[in-house]
């Protein structure tokens, strides 16, 4: 019994250390970006020795990949279309957009670090960038599935187009918030985004073809 309690305590301590390391990495990477982040700075921020960080993570790249993955889990849970109890279709889409905006306000690391890594090019691809592209693909699949369920009569090309547009718009609104800070009301912008998406969906459902060249190959 004593051994079991000791094992549980060590496991809890390990989980708490990992959380502190990831929280510190969020702060350092948010201030300094991928290149400016180092194990030494994370160690200083969280108060744990570098050896503790290396016990959990092989290197800085794996550490930032873990930050992206943790933040993404929260963001993904927001990508669920509310049920009919939330009102008419446009109200349900708007509520989902609010959920996404709130998740980005609470855990922005996924998109902040991911976009930063995606726009950079290196001879050797960081695993953190690969992680972001993988989880973003999962998000795209979730959004595509929601649109497909919501608009079952829409053809596949139009569903993909609308999903791409939805994600691109979310990226732009998030960047606007990053630039404008407190002067930008992300919730209101996402509510507006929802109404624009709903209008676009209605337009596509009516049979109007998307402009040539916009569909993914």
N, C-alpha and C positions, 0 to 999 in steps of 0.2 A: 504493500500500500504506500509506503514511504517513497519507494522508487517511482511509482505512478505519479504521486504528487510532484516529485522533483522533475519528472519529464514534462508534466503539464506546465509547471512554472517556467522551465527553460523554453518551452515552445511559445508561451505567452510573451516572455521577454524577447525572444527572437522576432515575433510578429510586431511587437512594439518598436523594436529597433528598426525594423524594415520600414514601418510607417514613418518614423522620424526621418529616416534617410530620404524616402521619397518626397516627403513634405519639404525638406530642405532643398532637394534638387529642383523642385518646382520653383522655389523662390530664386535660387541662383540662376537657373536657366531662363526664367522670366526676365531677369535683369541683364544677363550677359549673353544669352543665346547659346547655341550648341557649342560653338568654338570656344567661347569664354568660360564655359562650365568645366570644372575640374574636380577630381576626387578631393583634393586639398581644400577647395572652397566649400564643398558639400560637408566635409568633415568639420570644418570650422563653424559652419552654420548650424549643424545638428548637434555638435558637441560630442560626437562619437569618433573614436580613432579611425584612421583610414583602414586599418586591418579589419574592423567591423564591417565597413562598407564592402571591402573585397571578399568578405566571407559570404555576403549576400549576392554580390554582383561581380562579374568577371572584370568589367571595365566601365568607363563612363558611358560608352555607347549602349551597353546592356542596361545600365541604370536609367538612361533617358527613355529607352524602349519600354521599360517597366512603368515609367511615369505615364507615357502615352496610353499604354494598355489599361492602367487603372482608371485614368480619366475617361477613357472611351466607354468603359462599362457603365458609367453613370449616364453618359450621353446617349448610349444606345437604348437604355430603358425609357428614354423620353420619346423614342420613335415608335409610338403605339397610337393608333387612331382611337380616340375615345368612342365609347358606345353611343347608342341612340339616345340614351338618357341625357346626353349633353346638348340635345337640340337638333336643329336642321344641319344638313351636310356642311354648309359653310361654317357653322358654329363649331362643328367637330374638328374641321381642318384648322380653324383658328385656335382651338384649345390645344391641339397637338403642337402647333407652332409656338404657343406660349410655353409649353413644356420644354421644347428644344431650347428656347431662349433662356429659360431659367437654369437649365442644366449647363449651358455655356457660361452663364454668370457665376454659377457655383463652382464649376470645374472647367475652366477654359484651357487647361494645359494641353488637352488632346489636340485641339485645333490650332492653338498658338504655336506649339512646338512642331506639330505636323506640317503646317503650311510653311514654316520657316525651313524645315528640312527638305520639303518637296521642291521649293524654289531654288535650292542650292544644288550644285553639281560637283561631284568629287570623283576622282579616278577609282577610289574604292568606296562602294556604296555602304553607308552606315546601316547597321541592322535596325537602328531606331527609325530610319526612313522607310525601310522595308516593312517594319511593324505598322507604321502609320498607313502605308498604302494597303496593307492587308486588312486592317480594321476599317478603313474607309470603304473598301470594297464590300465588307459586311454591311456597313451602313447603307450603301447604295442598293444592295439587295433588299434590305428591310424597307427602304422607301419605295422601291419598285413594287414590292409585294403589297404595300399599303395602297398604292395607286391602283394596282391591278384589281385588288379586292373592292376598292371604292368605285372604280369605273370599269366593270367587267367587259363592257362593250368596246372599250378603247383598244385599238390595235397595238401590237407589241412595240413597234417603232415609236408611236406616240407616247406610250408609257415610259419608254427609256428616255425620250426627249424631255418629258415633264420631270422625271426624276433627276436628270442632269441639271435642268434649269433650277429645280428646287434646291439642290446642293450648292450650285454656283451662287445662287442668291443668298443662301445662308452664309457662305464664305465671305461674300462682299459685305453683308451686314455686320458680321463679326469683326472684320477689318475696320469698318467705320467706327465701331465701338472702341477698338484698340487705339485708333487715332484720336477720336474725339473725347474719350473718357466719359466723365459724368455728364457731359453736355449731350450725349447720345442716349436716347431711351430705347434700349434694345428690345424690350417687350413690345412697345408700340410699333417698332419697325417690323418685328416678326408677325404681328397681327396684320399689318398692311401687306406683308409678303404673302400671308395666307390668302387674303382676298384676291391678290393678283394671280396666285396659283389657281385658285378656284375658277377665276374668269378664264384663265388659259385652258384649264381642263374642260370647261364648258365649250370653249371655242374649238378644241380638238374633237370633243365628242360630237359636235355638230357636223363634223366631216370636213372641216377646212384643213387642207394639207399644210404641214409646217413648211416654212421657207426652205428652198433647196439649199443643200450643203450643210444644214444644221444637224442632221442625224449622224450618230456615230457610225463608223464603218462596221 
